[in-house]
Amino acid sequence: MKLGVFDSGIGGKAVAESLQKEFPEAEVLYVHDREHVPYGSREETEIISLTDAAIQPLLKEKCDAIVIACNTATAAAIEVLRARYPGVPFIGLEPMVKPAAALTESGVIAICATPYTLSSARYQSLKNRFAQGVKIVEPDCSNWASLIEGNALSEQQIEATVDAVCGAGADVIVLACTHYHWIKEDIIQFANGRATVIDPSEAIARRVRDLVY
């Protein structure tokens, strides 16, 4: 089995490593587009074009499934890619609004995401379908992806954001950008039991298993 993983930057590497552990028999290929990171502040047409160009090596390798390990690229491009390459199973990432809404006891959740993801129709649909009656806090994480890419996001910035969302009552924090996986342990530490931190790693593996096995 051959699995492809794409992300705009280093976030997808964590997804690829997770999939390799889950499917040790698989060949996991990872491609990125660090030249153009971050995607989250770009226009939709540009995100689609960049994503399509970046996944070409995975298409040439005839991967059994391709994971678009980027919430921004999923929101902007995955339906276009499915239409252009109908024989390829694409797996996308979406903000985990549904599980967060089911998990919260305070009725408040925090979604950490890029500006594009937060403004996308896909995200708005998730909120309308699964978060009725739930308050959603959307902290400003607009520069996180580029700072993480350059290993320049300080603990003080992370702590301030976590304190702000927990102070607003959030007891679930959703990491809706794969770049943020690299600081998940910091977020958990600063949450200090006040909030559960979730990301889609397990959900991706389940979806791969459903599609490929």
Phi and psi in degrees as GROMACS dihedral restraints (atoms count N, CA, C in turn):
[ dihedral_restraints ]
;  ai    aj    ak    al  type     phi  dphi    fc
    3     4     5     6     1  -123.2    20    10
    4     5     6     7     1   122.0    20    10
    6     7     8     9     1  -114.7    20    10
    7     8     9    10     1   134.9    20    10
    9    10    11    12     1  -106.2    20    10
   10    11    12    13     1   141.8    20    10
   12    13    14    15     1  -130.3    20    10
   13    14    15    16     1   127.7    20    10
   15    16    17    18     1  -123.1    20    10
   16    17    18    19     1   138.7    20    10
   18    19    20    21     1  -147.3    20    10
   19    20    21    22     1   158.3    20    10
   21    22    23    24     1   -63.7    20    10
   22    23    24    25     1   -30.2    20    10
   24    25    26    27     1  -145.2    20    10
   25    26    27    28     1  -142.1    20    10
   27    28    29    30     1   -76.1    20    10
   28    29    30    31     1   -10.5    20    10
   30    31    32    33     1   -58.5    20    10
   31    32    33    34     1   -39.7    20    10
   33    34    35    36     1   -66.1    20    10
   34    35    36    37     1   -20.9    20    10
   36    37    38    39     1   -62.6    20    10
   37    38    39    40     1   -39.5    20    10
   39    40    41    42     1   -64.2    20    10
   40    41    42    43     1   -38.8    20    10
   42    43    44    45     1   -65.7    20    10
   43    44    45    46     1   -44.0    20    10
   45    46    47    48     1   -61.8    20    10
   46    47    48    49     1   -42.4    20    10
   48    49    50    51     1   -64.9    20    10
   49    50    51    52     1   -39.3    20    10
   51    52    53    54     1   -63.9    20    10
   52    53    54    55     1   -42.8    20    10
   54    55    56    57     1   -66.8    20    10
   55    56    57    58     1   -36.2    20    10
   57    58    59    60     1   -64.3    20    10
   58    59    60    61     1   -37.2    20    10
   60    61    62    63     1   -68.5    20    10
   61    62    63    64     1   -39.4    20    10
   63    64    65    66     1   -72.1    20    10
   64    65    66    67     1   -33.6    20    10
   66    67    68    69     1  -127.7    20    10
   67    68    69    70     1    74.3    20    10
   69    70    71    72     1   -62.3    20    10
   70    71    72    73     1   -21.7    20    10
   72    73    74    75     1   -81.9    20    10
   73    74    75    76     1   -11.6    20    10
   75    76    77    78     1   -85.9    20    10
   76    77    78    79     1   153.4    20    10
   78    79    80    81     1   -94.4    20    10
   79    80    81    82     1   115.5    20    10
   81    82    83    84     1  -105.1    20    10
   82    83    84    85     1   118.2    20    10
   84    85    86    87     1  -105.9    20    10
   85    86    87    88     1   131.9    20    10
   87    88    89    90     1  -122.5    20    10
   88    89    90    91     1   126.8    20    10
   90    91    92    93     1  -125.4    20    10
   91    92    93    94     1   152.9    20    10
   93    94    95    96     1  -139.2    20    10
   94    95    96    97     1   176.5    20    10
   96    97    98    99     1  -137.2    20    10
   97    98    99   100     1    56.0    20    10
   99   100   101   102     1   -63.2    20    10
  100   101   102   103     1   -19.0    20    10
  102   103   104   105     1   -62.4    20    10
  103   104   105   106     1   -29.5    20    10
  105   106   107   108     1  -114.4    20    10
  106   107   108   109     1     9.7    20    10
  108   109   110   111     1   -70.8    20    10
  109   110   111   112     1   143.3    20    10
  111   112   113   114     1   -89.0    20    10
  112   113   114   115     1   156.2    20    10
  114   115   116   117     1   -84.6    20    10
  115   116   117   118     1   -24.8    20    10
  117   118   119   120     1   -63.7    20    10
  118   119   120   121     1   -15.8    20    10
  120   121   122   123     1  -107.0    20    10
  121   122   123   124     1     8.8    20    10
  123   124   125   126     1   -94.9    20    10
  124   125   126   127     1   165.1    20    10
  126   127   128   129     1   -76.4    20    10
  127   128   129   130     1   156.0    20    10
  129   130   131   132     1   -58.2    20    10
  130   131   132   133     1   -45.5    20    10
  132   133   134   135     1   -62.7    20    10
  133   134   135   136     1   -36.2    20    10
  135   136   137   138     1   -70.4    20    10
  136   137   138   139     1   -40.2    20    10
  138   139   140   141     1   -61.0    20    10
  139   140   141   142     1   -42.6    20    10
  141   142   143   144     1   -62.1    20    10
  142   143   144   145     1   -47.2    20    10
  144   145   146   147     1   -62.6    20    10
  145   146   147   148     1   -44.9    20    10
  147   148   149   150     1   -66.1    20    10
  148   149   150   151     1   -41.4    20    10
  150   151   152   153     1   -64.5    20    10
  151   152   153   154     1   -45.8    20    10
  153   154   155   156     1   -59.0    20    10
  154   155   156   157     1   -45.3    20    10
  156   157   158   159     1   -63.6    20    10
  157   158   159   160     1   -40.3    20    10
  159   160   161   162     1   -71.0    20    10
  160   161   162   163     1   -29.3    20    10
  162   163   164   165     1   -86.9    20    10
  163   164   165   166     1    -1.7    20    10
  165   166   167   168     1   -55.4    20    10
  166   167   168   169     1   -41.3    20    10
  168   169   170   171     1   -60.5    20    10
  169   170   171   172     1   -34.5    20    10
  171   172   173   174     1   -70.7    20    10
  172   173   174   175     1   -36.8    20    10
  174   175   176   177     1   -65.9    20    10
  175   176   177   178     1   -40.1    20    10
  177   178   179   180     1   -65.0    20    10
  178   179   180   181     1   -31.1    20    10
  180   181   182   183     1   -79.6    20    10
  181   182   183   184     1    -4.4    20    10
  183   184   185   186     1    55.2    20    10
  184   185   186   187     1    53.4    20    10
  186   187   188   189     1   -63.7    20    10
  187   188   189   190     1   145.2    20    10
  189   190   191   192     1   -69.9    20    10
  190   191   192   193     1   -26.0    20    10
  192   193   194   195     1  -157.2    20    10
  193   194   195   196     1   148.9    20    10
  195   196   197   198     1  -122.2    20    10
  196   197   198   199     1   123.0    20    10
  198   199   200   201     1   -93.0    20    10
  199   200   201   202     1   120.0    20    10
  201   202   203   204     1   -87.0    20    10
  202   203   204   205     1    89.2    20    10
  204   205   206   207     1   -84.3    20    10
  205   206   207   208     1    51.5    20    10
  207   208   209   210     1  -152.1    20    10
  208   209   210   211     1   117.8    20    10
  210   211   212   213     1   -61.6    20    10
  211   212   213   214     1   -38.7    20    10
  213   214   215   216     1   -64.4    20    10
  214   215   216   217     1   -48.8    20    10
  216   217   218   219     1   -65.2    20    10
  217   218   219   220     1   -36.6    20    10
  219   220   221   222     1   -61.1    20    10
  220   221   222   223     1   -49.9    20    10
  222   223   224   225     1   -60.6    20    10
  223   224   225   226     1   -39.2    20    10
  225   226   227   228     1   -87.0    20    10
  226   227   228   229     1   -37.0    20    10
  228   229   230   231     1  -120.4    20    10
  229   230   231   232     1   -16.8    20    10
  231   232   233   234     1   -65.6    20    10
  232   233   234   235     1   -36.6    20    10
  234   235   236   237     1   -68.2    20    10
  235   236   237   238     1   -35.0    20    10
  237   238   239   240     1   -64.5    20    10
  238   239   240   241     1   -44.3    20    10
  240   241   242   243     1   -64.0    20    10
  241   242   243   244     1   -41.8    20    10
  243   244   245   246     1   -62.0    20    10
  244   245   246   247     1   -35.1    20    10
  246   247   248   249     1   -72.8    20    10
  247   248   249   250     1   -38.6    20    10
  249   250   251   252     1   -73.8    20    10
  250   251   252   253     1   -33.9    20    10
  252   253   254   255     1  -127.6    20    10
  253   254   255   256     1    70.4    20    10
  255   256   257   258     1   -64.4    20    10
  256   257   258   259     1   -18.7    20    10
  258   259   260   261     1   -86.5    20    10
  259   260   261   262     1    -2.1    20    10
  261   262   263   264     1  -105.3    20    10
  262   263   264   265     1   123.7    20    10
  264   265   266   267     1   -75.1    20    10
  265   266   267   268     1   113.6    20    10
  267   268   269   270     1  -102.2    20    10
  268   269   270   271     1   136.0    20    10
  270   271   272   273     1  -116.7    20    10
  271   272   273   274     1   123.0    20    10
  273   274   275   276     1  -108.2    20    10
  274   275   276   277     1   170.9    20    10
  276   277   278   279     1  -112.8    20    10
  277   278   279   280     1   136.5    20    10
  279   280   281   282     1  -129.6    20    10
  280   281   282   283     1   150.9    20    10
  282   283   284   285     1   -56.0    20    10
  283   284   285   286     1   136.0    20    10
  285   286   287   288     1   -82.6    20    10
  286   287   288   289     1    61.7    20    10
  288   289   290   291     1   -67.7    20    10
  289   290   291   292     1   -45.3    20    10
  291   292   293   294     1   -61.1    20    10
  292   293   294   295     1   -53.6    20    10
  294   295   296   297     1   -65.0    20    10
  295   296   297   298     1   -32.9    20    10
  297   298   299   300     1   -66.1    20    10
  298   299   300   301     1   -42.0    20    10
  300   301   302   303     1   -64.8    20    10
  301   302   303   304     1   -33.9    20    10
  303   304   305   306     1   -74.6    20    10
  304   305   306   307     1   -27.8    20    10
  306   307   308   309     1   -86.1    20    10
  307   308   309   310     1   -30.9    20    10
  309   310   311   312     1   -63.8    20    10
  310   311   312   313     1   140.0    20    10
  312   313   314   315     1  -106.1    20    10
  313   314   315   316     1   -23.3    20    10
  315   316   317   318     1   -85.3    20    10
  316   317   318   319     1   -16.4    20    10
  318   319   320   321     1    81.7    20    10
  319   320   321   322     1    13.5    20    10
  321   322   323   324     1  -131.4    20    10
  322   323   324   325     1   129.0    20    10
  324   325   326   327     1  -126.6    20    10
  325   326   327   328     1   156.7    20    10
  327   328   329   330     1  -116.5    20    10
  328   329   330   331     1   131.9    20    10
  330   331   332   333     1  -111.8    20    10
  331   332   333   334     1   112.1    20    10
  333   334   335   336     1   -94.7    20    10
  334   335   336   337     1   113.9    20    10
  336   337   338   339     1  -153.9    20    10
  337   338   339   340     1   171.3    20    10
  339   340   341   342     1   -78.6    20    10
  340   341   342   343     1   161.3    20    10
  342   343   344   345     1   -56.4    20    10
  343   344   345   346     1   -40.3    20    10
  345   346   347   348     1   -64.3    20    10
  346   347   348   349     1   -46.2    20    10
  348   349   350   351     1   -58.6    20    10
  349   350   351   352     1   -44.7    20    10
  351   352   353   354     1   -65.9    20    10
  352   353   354   355     1   -28.3    20    10
  354   355   356   357     1   -94.0    20    10
  355   356   357   358     1    -3.2    20    10
  357   358   359   360     1   -75.6    20    10
  358   359   360   361     1   151.4    20    10
  360   361   362   363     1   -63.7    20    10
  361   362   363   364     1   -32.4    20    10
  363   364   365   366     1   -62.3    20    10
  364   365   366   367     1   -44.2    20    10
  366   367   368   369     1   -68.4    20    10
  367   368   369   370     1   -41.6    20    10
  369   370   371   372     1   -60.5    20    10
  370   371   372   373     1   -38.3    20    10
  372   373   374   375     1   -64.4    20    10
  373   374   375   376     1   -41.4    20    10
  375   376   377   378     1   -61.1    20    10
  376   377   378   379     1   -42.8    20    10
  378   379   380   381     1   -63.6    20    10
  379   380   381   382     1   -43.7    20    10
  381   382   383   384     1   -65.3    20    10
  382   383   384   385     1   -35.2    20    10
  384   385   386   387     1   -81.8    20    10
  385   386   387   388     1   -37.5    20    10
  387   388   389   390     1  -121.0    20    10
  388   389   390   391     1    -7.3    20    10
  390   391   392   393     1  -121.1    20    10
  391   392   393   394     1    26.2    20    10
  393   394   395   396     1   -63.8    20    10
  394   395   396   397     1   128.4    20    10
  396   397   398   399     1    84.0    20    10
  397   398   399   400     1    -0.5    20    10
  399   400   401   402     1  -108.6    20    10
  400   401   402   403     1   133.1    20    10
  402   403   404   405     1   -83.8    20    10
  403   404   405   406     1   131.4    20    10
  405   406   407   408     1  -113.5    20    10
  406   407   408   409     1   123.3    20    10
  408   409   410   411     1   -97.2    20    10
  409   410   411   412     1   130.7    20    10
  411   412   413   414     1  -122.4    20    10
  412   413   414   415     1    87.2    20    10
  414   415   416   417     1   -66.8    20    10
  415   416   417   418     1   157.0    20    10
  417   418   419   420     1   -76.9    20    10
  418   419   420   421     1   101.6    20    10
  420   421   422   423     1  -113.7    20    10
  421   422   423   424     1    23.4    20    10
  423   424   425   426     1   -59.6    20    10
  424   425   426   427     1   -28.2    20    10
  426   427   428   429     1  -106.2    20    10
  427   428   429   430     1     4.6    20    10
  429   430   431   432     1   -62.5    20    10
  430   431   432   433     1   -46.2    20    10
  432   433   434   435     1   -59.1    20    10
  433   434   435   436     1   -46.9    20    10
  435   436   437   438     1   -68.1    20    10
  436   437   438   439     1   -35.9    20    10
  438   439   440   441     1   -68.5    20    10
  439   440   441   442     1   -41.0    20    10
  441   442   443   444     1   -65.4    20    10
  442   443   444   445     1   -40.0    20    10
  444   445   446   447     1   -56.9    20    10
  445   446   447   448     1   -37.3    20    10
  447   448   449   450     1   -97.1    20    10
  448   449   450   451     1    11.5    20    10
  450   451   452   453     1    53.5    20    10
  451   452   453   454     1    43.0    20    10
  453   454   455   456     1  -122.3    20    10
  454   455   456   457     1     6.7    20    10
  456   457   458   459     1   -82.2    20    10
  457   458   459   460     1   119.6    20    10
  459   460   461   462     1   -82.4    20    10
  460   461   462   463     1   155.7    20    10
  462   463   464   465     1   -61.9    20    10
  463   464   465   466     1   -32.0    20    10
  465   466   467   468     1   -64.0    20    10
  466   467   468   469     1   -40.0    20    10
  468   469   470   471     1   -65.7    20    10
  469   470   471   472     1   -42.9    20    10
  471   472   473   474     1   -63.9    20    10
  472   473   474   475     1   -47.0    20    10
  474   475   476   477     1   -61.5    20    10
  475   476   477   478     1   -41.2    20    10
  477   478   479   480     1   -62.6    20    10
  478   479   480   481     1   -41.4    20    10
  480   481   482   483     1   -66.9    20    10
  481   482   483   484     1   -44.8    20    10
  483   484   485   486     1   -63.2    20    10
  484   485   486   487     1   -43.9    20    10
  486   487   488   489     1   -61.0    20    10
  487   488   489   490     1   -38.9    20    10
  489   490   491   492     1   -65.8    20    10
  490   491   492   493     1   -45.3    20    10
  492   493   494   495     1   -72.8    20    10
  493   494   495   496     1   -36.4    20    10
  495   496   497   498     1   -68.1    20    10
  496   497   498   499     1   -36.2    20    10
  498   499   500   501     1   -65.8    20    10
  499   500   501   502     1   -25.0    20    10
  501   502   503   504     1   -84.1    20    10
  502   503   504   505     1     0.0    20    10
  504   505   506   507     1   103.0    20    10
  505   506   507   508     1    -1.3    20    10
  507   508   509   510     1   -67.2    20    10
  508   509   510   511     1   129.5    20    10
  510   511   512   513     1  -114.6    20    10
  511   512   513   514     1     5.8    20    10
  513   514   515   516     1  -136.6    20    10
  514   515   516   517     1   130.5    20    10
  516   517   518   519     1  -117.0    20    10
  517   518   519   520     1   120.8    20    10
  519   520   521   522     1   -98.5    20    10
  520   521   522   523     1   126.3    20    10
  522   523   524   525     1   -92.2    20    10
  523   524   525   526     1   101.4    20    10
  525   526   527   528     1  -106.1    20    10
  526   527   528   529     1    34.7    20    10
  528   529   530   531     1  -153.8    20    10
  529   530   531   532     1   128.8    20    10
  531   532   533   534     1   -65.8    20    10
  532   533   534   535     1   -21.5    20    10
  534   535   536   537     1   -57.5    20    10
  535   536   537   538     1   -34.8    20    10
  537   538   539   540     1   -71.3    20    10
  538   539   540   541     1   -14.5    20    10
  540   541   542   543     1   -59.0    20    10
  541   542   543   544     1   -30.5    20    10
  543   544   545   546     1   -69.6    20    10
  544   545   546   547     1   -17.6    20    10
  546   547   548   549     1  -115.8    20    10
  547   548   549   550     1    16.6    20    10
  549   550   551   552     1   -58.8    20    10
  550   551   552   553     1   -43.6    20    10
  552   553   554   555     1   -64.1    20    10
  553   554   555   556     1   -35.3    20    10
  555   556   557   558     1   -65.2    20    10
  556   557   558   559     1   -42.8    20    10
  558   559   560   561     1   -63.1    20    10
  559   560   561   562     1   -43.1    20    10
  561   562   563   564     1   -60.6    20    10
  562   563   564   565     1   -43.4    20    10
  564   565   566   567     1   -61.4    20    10
  565   566   567   568     1   -46.0    20    10
  567   568   569   570     1   -74.2    20    10
  568   569   570   571     1   -27.1    20    10
  570   571   572   573     1   -66.6    20    10
  571   572   573   574     1   -34.0    20    10
  573   574   575   576     1    51.4    20    10
  574   575   576   577     1    46.0    20    10
  576   577   578   579     1    84.9    20    10
  577   578   579   580     1    -6.1    20    10
  579   580   581   582     1   -77.6    20    10
  580   581   582   583     1   -23.8    20    10
  582   583   584   585     1  -147.8    20    10
  583   584   585   586     1   148.7    20    10
  585   586   587   588     1   -87.7    20    10
  586   587   588   589     1   136.1    20    10
  588   589   590   591     1  -108.3    20    10
  589   590   591   592     1   124.4    20    10
  591   592   593   594     1  -124.8    20    10
  592   593   594   595     1   148.2    20    10
  594   595   596   597     1  -142.2    20    10
  595   596   597   598     1   166.2    20    10
  597   598   599   600     1   -87.8    20    10
  598   599   600   601     1    14.1    20    10
  600   601   602   603     1   -55.0    20    10
  601   602   603   604     1   -48.4    20    10
  603   604   605   606     1   -67.0    20    10
  604   605   606   607     1   -36.8    20    10
  606   607   608   609     1   -64.9    20    10
  607   608   609   610     1   -37.3    20    10
  609   610   611   612     1   -62.5    20    10
  610   611   612   613     1   -46.3    20    10
  612   613   614   615     1   -60.7    20    10
  613   614   615   616     1   -41.4    20    10
  615   616   617   618     1   -62.4    20    10
  616   617   618   619     1   -40.8    20    10
  618   619   620   621     1   -67.6    20    10
  619   620   621   622     1   -39.6    20    10
  621   622   623   624     1   -60.0    20    10
  622   623   624   625     1   -45.5    20    10
  624   625   626   627     1   -61.5    20    10
  625   626   627   628     1   -40.9    20    10
  627   628   629   630     1   -64.6    20    10
  628   629   630   631     1   -39.7    20    10
  630   631   632   633     1   -80.5    20    10
  631   632   633   634     1   -37.2    20    10
  633   634   635   636     1  -100.4    20    10
  634   635   636   637     1   -30.2    20    10
